[in-house]
Amino acid sequence: MNEHLVSNDQDPLKLDNQLCFMLYTASRKMTSAYRPLLNELGLTYPQYLVMLVLWENFAGEEANKQGLKVSVISNKLQLDNGTLTPLLKRLEAQGLVTRNRDSKDERVVRVGLTPSGTELRSIATKVPETMLCNSGLSADEFSEIYSELKTVLNKIPGMLC
């Protein structure tokens, strides 16, 4: 009867053969690796992602005055409002962001950076370089993995990069 069984290397239901499990494990390890660096910034990993979006979008002072719509942040991070709103409230309580109703449409909430949130960016600039150094990957290996992963994510239905 064993001769009809699929070998472990080909078993489509073997955990180690699942791309989803590899991505899940990589995500957990990556988040764990970021934790000590982000603790120095007073941020959790999801809060760091929100701050990255804000820092990216508020290069100019005018954009910061108006703020970024919560829906834009939500789309960029692929998080629903129910997940994003508590993150934004905690960042606001930390004095890093402001949340205000849009003057033209009260249903819209806009998020801006406070001076402290803007200053935190200069400290956070060391995080990507430290992560690369700690990973043991060369810059070329990192770029190759990034490129391949982006290709995979672009091919999975419902995933955006």
N, C-alpha and C positions, 0 to 999 in steps of 0.2 A: 504494500500500500504506500510506503514511503516514496517509491519511484515516481508517483504521480504528484507529489507535493512540489511546490515551487521552491527553488533554493532561496536562502535568506537574502542574497544579493539582488534577487529579482522580485521578491515578494512585495507587491504594491501596497500592502498594508503594514509593512514593517516600519516602525517609527523612524529608524535611522534612514529610511529611503524617502522620507517626506520633506519636500522643499519647504513646506509651511513650518515644519518643526525646526528646520535649520534657521529660517528667518526669525522665528519666535525666539530661539535660543540666542541667536546673534543679537537681537534687540535687547533681551534681558541682560546679556553680558555687557553690551555697550552702555546701557543705562547704569548698570552697576559700576562700570569703569568711570563714568562721568561723576558719580556721586561725591567722591572726596573733593574734586575740583569745584563742583557747584556748591558744596557746603560752605566753602570759603566765600562764595558770593552771596550766600543766604538764599539760594534758589533750589527748587526741586528741578528734575529734568523737564517736566512739562512746562514749568514756569520759565525755564531757560529757553525753550522753544518759542514761547510767546514773546519773550524779550528779543530773541533773534529777529522775529518778524517786525517788531517795532523798531529796532535799531536799523534794520534794512530799509524801512520805509520812511524813517525820519532823519534822513541825512540833512535835509534843509529845515530851517526853523519854521517856515510857513506851514509845512505839512504837519509839524508837531502842534501848532496852534489849533488847527482844525481837528486833528485826531483821526485815527483810522477806524473805520466801521468794524464793529464786532464781527459782522458777517464776512468781512474780508479776512480777518484773522482766522475765523472758523474754517473758511474754505482753504486757506493756505495750509493750515495744520491738519485738515480733515478731521476736525473735532466738532461735535454738535454743541449747541449753545448751552445745554444742560451740563456739559463737562467743562466748557470754557468759562462760563460765568463765575463759578467758584474760584477758578485760577485767577481771574482778573480781580476779583474782590480781595483775595489774599495779597496780590501784588499791589493793589491800591492801599491796603492796610499797612504794607511795608513801606509805603511812601515812594514807590517806584513808578507808578502809573496813575493817571487820572481817568475817570470815567464820567462822561457828560452826555446828556441828551442832545441830539442834533437840533440846531436852532430852527431848521426848516421842517423837520419831521421828528416829532417826539418819540416815535416808535423806534427810532434808530439811536443806538448808543455808540459813541465814539471814544476811542482810547488813545491817550497821549502819554508821553513820557514826562516825568517830573525831572527837575535838575539832577536829583539823586539817581534816577533811572538812566539818564543820559551819561552821568559820570561812571556808572557801573560798567558801561560798555568798554571803557579804557582798561579796566581790570580784567574783563572777560576776554579780551583779545588774546590772552595767553592760553585759553582753554583749547582751541583747535590744535595749536602747535604741541602742547603738552600731550594731548590725546594721541597725536601721530607718533610722537616720541615714545610714549608708553606702550603703543601697540606693537612695536617691533617691526612695523611695516616700513618699507621705503616709500618715498613720495610717489614713485612710479607704481608700486604695488597698490598703494592706496587709490591712486587715480584709476587704475585698471579695475579694481573691485567696485569702486564707485560707478564707473561707466557700465559695467556688467549688471550691477544691481539696478541702475536706472533703466536699462533696457528691459530687465525682467519686470520691473514695476509698471513700465509703460505697456507691457503686453498682457498684464492681468486685468481683466474687466473690472471697471469701477475704481481702479487705482490711478491716481494722478501724481505726476512729479512736478 
